[in-house]
Amino acid sequence: MYRFVLVLAVTGLLLAARKGVADEQYGATRTTFAIGKFKAFILQPAKPADGARPWVWYAPTVGDYPNESNAWVLRKLLDDGFHVGGIDVGESYGNPAGREAFSEFYRHAVREYKLETKARLLAQSRGGLMAYNWAAENPDKVQCLVGIFPVCDLRSYPGLKVAAKAYGLTPAELEAQLSKHNPIDRLEPLAKAGVPILHTHGDADKVVPLDKNSRIVLDRYTALGGTMKLILVPGQGHAEVPEYFREPKLVQFLKDGGFAKEPSGKTQK
């Protein structure tokens, strides 16, 4: 009898590891699971949307992110039947290993949870490097992209000296290959695929300066024929404040999978 119970217990643990471990977040069921050496999660809404299963992919899932600052936006999406997911690839700064893990996570999420084949990306801060670099290589798998003061230039943050370590390169080598790894230089595939983009960014951001990140993305993306709008937040820096994290336009954009109507102007205050 003891052996029988032990076998059942071990079998249960193996199945739990394969299927993931369930918990709760934002009123939704949170399932965590492994993608190779990386930890990933899916939040399943209490009432999934009928038909196709839309989902929002959050980055970066490092430390305790997404955290309570993200609760307002994500709860509204979950309440509307959206799934939410993400994968912790560490401080990868959008490197190739992190991008490959993103692809493995995408395949798992779509296959196992029957989610839409086009994800809605929500990139916060350095998550911009991860989301944009993956999106540039997979534009057909992206419905839309939202950035909350996102990093879009490795030279701006964390700087080539720090980023080079994550890429397994010297700073000089990374600089020579920057066009292959820097979001601001990889926008053309997204523009050609018609991926709409919405950023919100403060003009007092010293950590991820507006002009070196969201502003240059806006200028280059619209020049390429892409559709993008920037919500400028006057006087705000790189902080978890309501002006960024309780912005109704972000929620509506993610729900719609883009702009309900073509933006009338590039920048909105």
Number of C-alpha atoms within 10 A of each C-alpha: 6 7 8 8 10 11 12 12 12 11 12 12 14 12 12 13 13 11 14 18 16 14 12 11 16 18 15 19 17 20 18 20 19 17 17 10 9 15 17 22 22 23 25 22 21 15 13 16 16 8 7 12 16 25 30 27 21 23 25 27 23 15 9 8 15 18 12 14 16 18 16 16 18 24 19 16 21 23 17 16 20 26 28 25 25 26 26 22 25 15 16 21 29 29 23 17 13 24 22 14 20 24 16 14 22 21 14 14 22 16 12 10 13 12 19 19 19 19 25 26 28 25 25 25 21 25 27 29 29 29 30 28 26 24 27 23 14 15 21 16 18 23 25 26 28 28 27 24 30 27 32 32 26 26 17 14 20 16 12 22 16 15 22 21 15 19 20 11 15 16 17 12 13 21 18 10 12 18 12 15 24 24 25 24 16 21 22 18 17 25 22 12 16 17 23 22 25 24 25 26 28 23 18 15 18 11 15 25 22 23 13 17 23 29 19 14 24 23 13 17 22 15 12 15 12 21 21 25 23 21 20 21 18 13 9 17 19 19 15 13 11 11 16 24 20 15 14 13 13 23 19 16 19 25 21 13 23 22 19 10 6 11 12 8 9 13 16 12 8
